[in-house]
Amino acid sequence: MNKFFINRKESIAITLAGMASVLLVSGIVYSSTIGTDVSTGGALTVSGASTLSGAATLSSTLGVTGLSTLTGGYVSQASSTVVGNFRAANLTTAGTASSTSLLVGSEPNNTVSGIMFGFCTIANISVVVASSTVQTTCAGATDMTTSYRVFVQATSSMPRQIVIQSATSSAGAVEVRLLNPTGGIGTPAAAPVSLNYWAIK
């Protein structure tokens, strides 16, 4: 039978080697600096804080489940979609920005899902004869639907005796009620008349 005895010097050397191994592994687990590129074919998971001092390029989707703070700004080179709430203290867009539910202020009734403006045309204003009230169509508001609240303003083409009493939205047009007061100038000459409109929903 062979007997192995470890003297004092050898035991100290073994102990020091073990401690060095533990420290090395701990350093890799808790803090690591990599001076070259890192490529992984699978998922990369970081459980603690992560700092990227250089540019980061992602060829696929980045998923963030917690709060993200971008102190240097954010530039999107393609279309971006925000499913939940998006809050910005100072938002600037160089191209087209669209939203199907824009909240203005803190009140829930201030949510805006659509705004449009333009002009529409009444084909013949002479239908509003003297001393009458007429409901007529102002055509040309192509994208208008009944879900919009519409506001109208007369242009210089409107005869001065005609009064706009009300306006309502309809499919592709604005319906207006016009008054030609009793004792006024009389029936206007046959001519098209344009109105400016603004609509919101």
N, C-alpha and C positions, 0 to 999 in steps of 0.2 A: 504494500500500500504506500502510495506517494503522499507525503504530507507537505502542504504549502503553508509557509509562514510569511506574513507581511510585516516587515519591520516598520519602525516609526517613520523613517524618511519616505518609504513607499506609500504609507497610509496618508501622509500629508499631501503627496503628489496626486493621489487618486481623489482626495477631497477637493483640492483646488481645481482639478479638471472637471469634476462634477458641477462645482459652483459656476465655472466659466460657461459650461453648456447651458445651465439654467438661465444665466444672464443673457446669453446669445439668443435663446429662444424667446425670452421676455422682450428683448429689444425688437425682434422681428414682429411679435404680436402687437406691441403697443406703439411702436414708432419705427417707421421705415422710410428711407429716402432712396428713390430709384432714379438713377441718372440717365437711363435710356428709355426707349419706347416700351410700352406694355401692351401686349395683344392677347385677348382672351376669346376663345371660341364659344364660351358660355356666358352666363350672367355674372355681372360684377356687383357685389353687394357691399355697401359701406355702412356699418352700423353706427358709427360716430360721426363727428364733424369732418367735413372734407373741404379742402381749400385748393382751388385750381388757379394758379397764378398766370398761366399762359392760355392760349386759345384751346377750346375744346370743340371737337368736331364729332357730330353724331350723324350716322347715316340712316338711322331708324328713329323710332318714337322714344321720346324721353317722358317717363312717367314720374310725377312727383305727387306724393300723397299728403305731404305736410305743407306748411307755409314756406314760400320762397321769397327771398329778398334779393333784388337785383340793384345794387348800389351804383353800378356803372351804366345802367340803361339797358334797353332791350330793342334789338333791331330784327324785324322779321322780313326775310327776302321772299316769302311766299304767303299764301293765304293762311290765316290762323283762325281757329274756331275756339271760342270760350263757351263751355256748356253751362257753367255756373255764373256767379256774380263776378264782375270785373270792376275794380275800383282803381281810379287813378287820380292823384292830386293835380297832375298837369299832363294832359294827353295831347299829343300832336300827331296828326296823320298826314303823310305826303300824298296819298292816293285816296281811294274811295273807302269810307268807313260805313258799315251798315249794321243795324241792330233791329231785331224783331220785338224787343222789349227794353226800351230805354227808360230808366227811372230818373226823373228830374226832381231833385229835392228828396225829402225823407217820407213824404206822404204816399201811400200805396195808390191813391187815385191819380197820381202824377205820372203813371207809367204810359209811355208813348210807344206805339208799335208801327206808326206810319205817318209821314208828313208829305204833302204834295202841294204844288202851286202851279199856276199857269193862267191862261185865259180861255174863255169859251165864247161862243157866238150865238146870239138870238137871230134867227134867219130873217125875220121881218118884224120890225117894231111897230108897224102900222096896225097889228092885230090888237094893240091896246088903244081902242077907240076912245073918244072923249067920254068922260064921266063913266069909266068902267074900271073893273079890277080883273086882271087876266093872269092865269097860271100858264106859264109857257116854259119851253125847254131851251136851255143854253147848252148847245152841243159842243163837243170837242174835248171834254175832260175824260180822255180815253181810259185812264186807270181808276177812275172814281168808282166806288161801291157805296152801298147804303150804310156801311159801318163807319163812314167818315162824318165828322161834323164840319160843315163847310161855311166859309165866310166869303162874301162877294163885295166888290167895289166897282162902281160905274167908271167907264172911261169917257173920254171926250166925245165918243160917238153916240152917247145916250142923249136923246132929246131932253131939254131942260124941264119939260112939264111932267116927265115920267118919274115916279117914285118907286124905289125897290122896297117892298114891304117885308119879304122873307125869302130865304133860300134853303133848300134841302138837297141832300145828295141822292143820286140815283145811279143806275148802272151805266157808266160811261158818259154821264152828263150831270148838269146841275139844274134842278127845277127852281124857277124863281116866280114869285108873285109880284106883279107890277100894277101900280095904281096910276090912272090918269084922272086927276081930281075934277070934280064938277066945277064948272065955271073957269076952267083953265084955258089954255091956248087952243086946244082942240086935238083932233087926231093927227099924230105925227106922220110924216111922209114915209112911204115904203122904203126901208133900208135895213141892212144888217147892223147889229149892235154888239159890241164886245164887252165882256165883263172880266175883271181880274178875280181870281178865286184863290183861296188858301183852304186847305182841308187837313184835318188831324184826326187820328183815332188812337 
